[in-house]
């Protein structure tokens, strides 16, 4: 084998294989072009509040009442500090 054939076998074939694997992995993702937010673009979607555990029987966009406040507890003044008196 001359130098050109050797270079094609030991450089060209591995590069062709890597390019094929790259195209198979990243090709479909580039074709989708997901419409997601990019910094600097205007926000064109309605606001959505994230609730990890939504209340049963409510649909998206329903009004959810605020949590009622509990009983006020008395103030406790802690001594603490380096003396270790709690």
Number of C-alpha atoms within 10 A of each C-alpha: 7 6 8 8 11 11 12 12 13 10 11 13 12 12 13 11 11 12 12 12 12 11 13 11 11 10 12 10 11 10 8 8 8 8 6 8 11 8 7 6 8 8 11 7 7 5 8 8 7 7 7 6 6 11 9 6 6 10 10 8 9 8 8 10 6 6 6 6 6 6 6 6 6 6 6 6 7 8 10 9 8 6 7 7 8 8
